[in-house]
Amino acid sequence: MSQEKFERRDKFLFTLEWLLAVTKRYSSGLQFGLAHIDYKTPRTLGETYGAQKAAQKLDEVSHSLHKAFRKTDLVVRDGTDFWILMPFAQAEERLFDKIKYIIETASLSGLEIVERDISIFLLPNAAAELDENSSALEFLAYLKNNHTVLASRKISLPAKE
């Protein structure tokens, strides 16, 4: 992982932990959005393109996401998972449509061969009540494992044959 990717990841995790701490302290008045894009079968990418080309294609999606969102929104890639942190969430419908459009557009580079799930979380919600000592990484894992219950919107984009 390049130095730039480490810095983005650290900035993302720091900001998320700060937002979680603020929402615990002041339960009302602060709302933010978090989106998770999950390429369900990374093995398919590796088998289709080879590991190096699949990683390059995922980097292209990451680059597309960085360009498409506001400068205040943070995008981080963790393997084949993408997380987008929006410190001030737009209206849920607009946010959802924007992310769906960006993923569909970014997928045109060949990643549409894999099913993708997009989960939108508007926080604070029940997930923000996770143990106070939880790290941002633990929070993300919790959201990923419980996305069907905690996401305010969810969509699956099927793989294209």
N, C-alpha and C positions, 0 to 999 in steps of 0.2 A: 504494500500500500504506500502510495506516495505521501510525501510530507504534507502536501495540500489536502489530501483526503483525510489524513489524521487531524489536521487543524479544523477542517469542516466538521468532522465527527465530534471532536472535543467541544467546539462551539455549540453544536446542536445539543449535545448531552448537558452542557452547562446551562444553556438557556432553558431546556426542558426542566431540569431540576429546579431552577429558579422559579419558573412558572408554577410548578407543582407546590413549591414552598409558599408562594404568594397565595395560591388558591386555598391552601390549608389554613393560612392565617386570616384571609379575608374571603370568605366563601361566596360573597356576592360581588358583582360589579366587574369581575374580570372573566372574560371568556376567550378561549383560544381554540384553534382547530388543529387537529392532528390527522393526517391521512397516512394509511398504510397501503402500499401496493405490493402484492405478493405474487411472484411468478411461481406457480404451484409446483412445477416439475423441472427444477434446474437441470436434472439429469438429461432431459430431452434436449436442452440447449447444448450441453456438452457433447451428446451423441450426434447431434445434427451438425454443429459447427466446429467441434473441437473446443477444448477448454480455452485456448487463447482467443479464438475468434468470438466465442460466446462472451468472454469477459470484455472484449472490445465493444460488442454490441450493447452490453449492459452499461458500459461507460457512455455510449452514445445516448442511451435513454437518460442517464443521469445528467448529461450535458443539456439535453433538451428540457428536462425539468428545471434545471438551474436557470436557463434562459427564460422560461415561460412564467415563472413566478416573480413576485415582487422581491426587491432586494432585502426586505425585512423578513421574508419567508426563508426558512432553512431547509435544505434538501440533503439527505444523507442516504448513502447506499450501504447496506450490510449484507454482503453476499448477493442474493437475488432479491432481497427485500429492499424497498425504498420507503423512507419515512419523510414526510413533509410537515414541518412545524410552522403554523401560521399564528404568530403572537396575537394578532387581532383578526378573528375569524370573520369572513364575509358572511353574507346570508348563506345558509346551508345549501340551498338549491343552486345558487350561482357557483359556489365552491365545488360542489359535486359535479356539476356540468363541466366546469373548467378542467378539473382533474381527469374526468372521463375522456374529454376531447384530447387533452395532452397525451394521455396514455395511448389512445387509439392512433394518434399521429406519430408518436415516438415508436410505436410498435411496427410501423410500416417498414422499418429497417430490417425486418425479418423475425422479430421476437413474437409476432402474432401466432407463431406455431405453438405457443405455450399458453395454457389457460391462465388468466390473470384475475385476481380478486382485488377490488379496491374497497377499503373500509374507511369511512369518515367518522371521526370522533369529535364531537363538540364538547369541550371540557370547560368547567368541571362537570363531571357526572359521577356515577357510582365508582368508577375506576379511580378517580382522584382520591378516594378514601382508602386506598391501599395503604398498608403499614407505613407510618411516618418515616421509618428508617430505610425505606426502599430506595434504591438508586434509580436513576433514569433508565438504565438498561433493564432492571427488573420490571419497571413499569411498562416498558415497551414489550417485554416478553409476556407480561400479564395481558396486555391489550391484544397481542397477537393470538394468544391461546384462548381468549374469551371474546374474540371479535364478534361472534354471532349474537352475543347478548349485549355487548357494550357499544357497538357501533350504532350511530344514529342513521347512517345510510350504508348500504353495501351493494355491490354489483359484481357479477362475474362476467368477464369477457371471455367467450369460448375460444379455444384454439382453432385456427383456420387450417383446414386440410390442404 
